[in-house]
């Protein structure tokens, strides 16, 4: 099975100059854990929710402890915290190759790109696990578990 068959094609992206405040809002309102940083639709980086939490003050949102220096962390830019040159996959890569790549590189998602590193979608470890489960589902004896 090809990544183009399982990838999520509607991907939330941010510009390299997007603020961490806006990125925090995106993560707060969403159920995903990765944002792709693009410049003219080309993948230039990736930001995980963990990257965000490592780079903003833990006092954000705590009214009685939050200080100006804490809120200033929200003004930092995506390019300051993103992982540059992320591990990427091509649309025609098969799911076994993608799984191997993710395991070897220790990443939890792959931006899927087409020509010129233009973003086509994203695949996460959950997507690949779902494919693995679906391929094995007929052989699993659910009553034995």
C-alpha positions as CSV (number, residue, x, y, z in Angstrom):
1,X,0.0,0.0,0.0
2,X,1.3,3.5,-0.9
3,X,1.4,6.5,1.4
4,X,-0.8,8.3,-1.0
5,X,-3.6,5.8,-0.1
6,X,-3.5,6.5,3.7
7,X,-2.0,10.0,4.2
8,X,-4.0,12.9,5.5
9,X,-4.2,15.4,2.8
10,X,-5.7,18.3,4.7
11,X,-2.7,19.4,6.7
12,X,-2.5,22.5,8.9
13,X,0.6,24.5,8.1
14,X,2.2,27.6,9.4
15,X,4.6,30.1,8.0
16,X,8.2,30.3,9.4
17,X,7.3,33.7,10.9
18,X,4.2,32.5,12.7
19,X,4.2,33.3,16.4
20,X,4.3,30.6,19.1
21,X,1.2,32.3,20.5
22,X,-0.7,31.4,17.4
23,X,0.8,28.0,17.2
24,X,-0.3,27.4,20.8
25,X,-3.9,28.3,19.8
26,X,-3.8,25.9,16.9
27,X,-2.6,23.0,19.1
28,X,-5.1,24.0,21.9
29,X,-8.0,23.8,19.4
30,X,-6.9,20.7,17.6
31,X,-6.4,17.0,18.1
32,X,-3.2,16.6,16.2
33,X,0.4,16.8,17.5
34,X,2.4,18.2,14.5
35,X,2.4,21.3,12.4
36,X,4.2,21.5,9.1
37,X,6.2,24.7,8.5
38,X,6.0,25.7,4.8
39,X,7.4,28.5,2.8
40,X,5.6,28.9,-0.6
41,X,4.1,25.4,-0.1
42,X,7.5,23.8,0.3
43,X,8.2,21.9,3.6
44,X,11.0,23.7,5.5
45,X,10.3,22.4,9.0
46,X,8.1,20.7,11.5
47,X,6.9,21.6,15.0
48,X,5.5,19.1,17.5
49,X,3.3,20.0,20.4
50,X,6.3,18.9,22.6
51,X,8.6,21.4,20.8
52,X,6.1,24.1,21.6
53,X,5.8,23.2,25.3
54,X,9.6,23.1,25.6
55,X,9.8,26.6,24.2
56,X,7.1,28.6,26.1
57,X,6.9,29.4,29.7
58,X,5.1,26.9,31.9
59,X,3.4,29.8,33.6
60,X,1.4,30.8,30.5
61,X,-2.3,30.8,31.4
62,X,-1.7,30.9,35.2
63,X,-3.1,34.3,36.0
64,X,-1.4,34.7,39.4
65,X,2.0,33.4,38.3
66,X,2.3,34.6,34.7
67,X,4.7,37.5,34.2
68,X,5.6,39.6,31.2
69,X,8.7,37.6,30.5
70,X,6.5,34.5,30.3
71,X,4.1,36.0,27.8
72,X,7.1,37.2,25.8
73,X,7.8,33.6,24.9
74,X,4.6,33.6,22.9
75,X,6.1,36.2,20.5
76,X,8.9,33.9,19.4
77,X,8.7,32.6,15.8
78,X,8.1,29.1,14.3
79,X,11.5,29.2,12.6
80,X,13.2,29.6,16.0
81,X,11.9,26.3,17.3
82,X,11.1,24.1,14.3
83,X,13.0,21.1,13.3
84,X,14.7,22.0,10.1
85,X,15.1,19.5,7.3
86,X,12.6,17.0,8.7
87,X,12.5,13.4,7.6
88,X,10.1,13.3,4.7
89,X,8.5,10.7,2.5
90,X,7.4,10.6,-1.2
91,X,3.8,9.9,-2.0
92,X,4.7,6.7,-3.8
93,X,6.6,5.2,-0.9
94,X,5.0,2.1,0.4
95,X,3.9,1.8,4.0
96,X,6.5,-0.8,5.0
97,X,9.3,1.5,3.8
98,X,7.7,4.4,5.7
99,X,7.4,2.4,8.9
100,X,11.1,1.4,8.6
101,X,12.1,5.0,7.9
102,X,10.2,6.3,11.0
103,X,11.7,3.6,13.2
104,X,15.2,4.2,12.0
105,X,15.0,8.0,12.3
106,X,13.0,8.0,15.5
107,X,10.2,10.2,14.3
108,X,6.5,10.0,14.9
109,X,5.3,11.5,11.6
110,X,6.4,12.0,8.0
111,X,5.4,15.0,5.9
112,X,4.6,13.5,2.5
113,X,5.9,15.6,-0.4
114,X,5.6,15.7,-4.1
115,X,7.8,17.5,-6.7
116,X,9.9,20.3,-5.3
117,X,9.3,19.3,-1.7
118,X,5.7,20.6,-2.0
119,X,3.5,19.3,0.8
120,X,1.0,16.6,-0.3
121,X,0.0,15.2,3.1
122,X,1.2,13.8,6.4
123,X,1.4,10.2,7.8
124,X,1.7,9.5,11.5
125,X,2.7,6.4,13.4
126,X,-1.0,5.9,14.2
127,X,-1.8,5.8,10.5
128,X,0.8,3.1,9.9
129,X,-0.3,1.1,12.9
130,X,-3.9,1.3,11.6
131,X,-2.8,-0.2,8.3
132,X,-0.8,-2.9,10.0
133,X,-3.9,-3.8,12.2
134,X,-6.2,-3.8,9.2
135,X,-3.9,-6.2,7.4
136,X,-3.8,-8.5,10.4
137,X,-7.4,-8.1,11.6
138,X,-8.8,-11.3,10.0
139,X,-6.2,-13.4,11.7
140,X,-6.7,-12.0,15.2
141,X,-8.9,-14.1,17.5
142,X,-10.6,-11.4,19.5
143,X,-12.3,-14.1,21.9
144,X,-8.8,-15.4,22.9
145,X,-7.7,-12.1,24.2
